[in-house]
Amino acid sequence: MSILEIIAFITSLFAVILGVLGPRITWPFWSAGSLLYAYIFFQSAYYASAALQFIFIIGGIWGWLGWGPKGAKPKKLETKLRISLVGVILLSAIMLLPILTSIGATSSVIESFGFVGSVSAQLLMIWQKFEAWPIWLIVNIAYTYQYFSGELYLTSFLYLIFGCVAIWGWIRWKKESIKNELR
């Protein structure tokens, strides 16, 4: 466990908690934590996880612009879109798996699913859809196992906390989406 991992842990945890609450200020913290973790993951040969952090940084900029000054206004996806999303995530993860295997990624199966699931959840957060949170929950459970196995114990603990925060986000954003649909 390094000082860098501790700083990345604190910054990322703060960003995700802010994400549940929905203020626009979540995005700069999200980007800062992502930049720190990009370096950590690259050092550990979690190449998809490292690349994902740069997508998160771009998402942070997009989220800052998309949420507006008053923050997130969560809504829900239509059922057809939810079903399509699951199919796209699974198909995309299967397609990414051989690429990660060929470059020697540490954990190709989890990284392929985690990468695609995270990108999907990130986009849903930017678009303010409450379905981002159940995807985050599944991704965070997978990453908790991956990072624990890779001896990134603090990061594994962070993803365990992220899983709990995802449950909170799922509940909170679902309630907010119901209110926003009535308006």
URBELPE-V892053 format. One record per residue. N is the residue number from 1. SS is DSSP state (h for helix, s for strand, l for the rest). PSI is psi in whole degrees, 0 to 359 (999 if undefined). BURIAL is 1 if it has 16 or more other C-alpha atoms within 10 Angstrom, else 0. Layout:
n;ss;psi;burial
N;SS;PSI;BURIAL
N;SS;PSI;BURIAL
This chain:
n;ss;psi;burial
1;l;124;0
2;l;167;0
3;h;320;0
4;h;317;0
5;h;323;1
6;h;315;0
7;h;317;0
8;h;319;1
9;h;307;1
10;h;314;0
11;h;314;1
12;h;320;1
13;h;315;1
14;h;317;0
15;h;318;1
16;h;322;1
17;h;317;1
18;h;323;1
19;h;322;1
20;h;318;1
21;h;336;1
22;l;9;1
23;l;153;1
24;l;331;1
25;l;348;1
26;h;325;1
27;h;319;1
28;h;322;1
29;h;321;1
30;h;314;1
31;h;319;1
32;h;314;1
33;h;322;1
34;h;319;1
35;h;316;1
36;h;316;1
37;h;333;1
38;h;316;1
39;h;314;1
40;h;313;1
41;h;323;1
42;h;319;0
43;h;329;0
44;l;7;1
45;l;28;1
46;l;77;1
47;h;319;1
48;h;321;1
49;h;322;1
50;h;313;1
51;h;323;1
52;h;326;1
53;h;327;1
54;h;328;1
55;h;321;1
56;h;323;1
57;h;315;1
58;h;318;0
59;h;325;1
60;h;320;1
61;h;315;0
62;h;318;0
63;h;319;1
64;h;316;1
65;h;325;0
66;h;330;1
67;h;332;1
68;l;171;0
69;l;332;0
70;l;0;0
71;l;194;1
72;l;145;1
73;l;79;1
74;l;143;1
75;s;174;1
76;l;158;1
77;l;158;0
78;l;155;0
79;h;317;0
80;h;318;0
81;h;323;0
82;h;313;0
83;h;316;0
84;h;320;0
85;h;316;0
86;h;315;0
87;h;316;0
88;h;318;0
89;h;311;1
90;h;313;0
91;h;316;0
92;h;320;1
93;h;319;1
94;h;321;0
95;h;328;0
96;h;333;1
97;h;309;1
98;h;330;0
99;h;312;0
100;h;322;1
101;h;318;0
102;h;334;0
103;l;0;0
104;l;32;0
105;l;146;1
106;l;318;1
107;l;79;1
108;h;318;1
109;h;308;1
110;h;321;1
111;h;322;1
112;h;314;1
113;h;315;1
114;h;320;1
115;h;307;1
116;h;317;1
117;h;319;1
118;h;318;1
119;h;317;1
120;h;313;1
121;h;321;1
122;h;314;1
123;h;318;1
124;h;326;1
125;h;315;1
126;h;320;1
127;l;1;1
128;l;46;1
129;s;130;1
130;l;340;1
131;l;349;1
132;h;322;1
133;h;318;1
134;h;327;1
135;h;316;1
136;h;319;1
137;h;311;1
138;h;315;1
139;h;317;1
140;h;325;1
141;h;315;1
142;h;315;1
143;h;328;1
144;h;313;1
145;h;313;1
146;h;311;1
147;h;329;1
148;h;315;0
149;h;328;0
150;l;9;1
151;l;26;0
152;l;72;1
153;h;318;1
154;h;320;1
155;h;322;1
156;h;316;1
157;h;321;1
158;h;316;1
159;h;332;1
160;h;315;1
161;h;317;1
162;h;322;1
163;h;316;1
164;h;319;1
165;h;325;1
166;h;323;1
167;h;315;1
168;h;313;1
169;h;319;1
170;h;312;1
171;h;311;1
172;h;313;1
173;h;330;1
174;h;315;1
175;h;315;0
176;h;322;1
177;h;324;1
178;h;315;0
179;h;316;0
180;h;331;0
181;h;331;0
182;h;342;0
183;l;999;0
